């Protein structure tokens, strides 16, 4: 695995999302719009990102 880290940025609001999606965003460590986190590239993190990909920007 070449990239061991993924940087995610919250670009859309979680208002109007269901509770599971809000929990995934919080689980990724994102709080406010434009907040960024660098996370390990693991299957569990990729699965969480996939659930809320429409709210995020991936670097």
Residue, then its C-alpha position, 0 to 999 in steps of 0.5 A: x500500500x503506497x498511501x498510508x494516510x488519507x486526508x478528508x475535508x468536510x465540505x457540506x453540512x450534516x444538517x438534513x443527514x440521518x443519524x448514522x451519517x452524522x455519526x460517521x462524520x463525527x467518527x472520522x473526527x470532523x466537526x465543522x465545515x472545512x475541518x480536515x483530518x489525516x487518517x490511516x488508510x484502513x478498510x474501516x476508515x474507507x468504509x466510513x468515508x464511502x457512507x458519507x462521500x457526498x459530504x467530503x473532499x478526499x486528498 
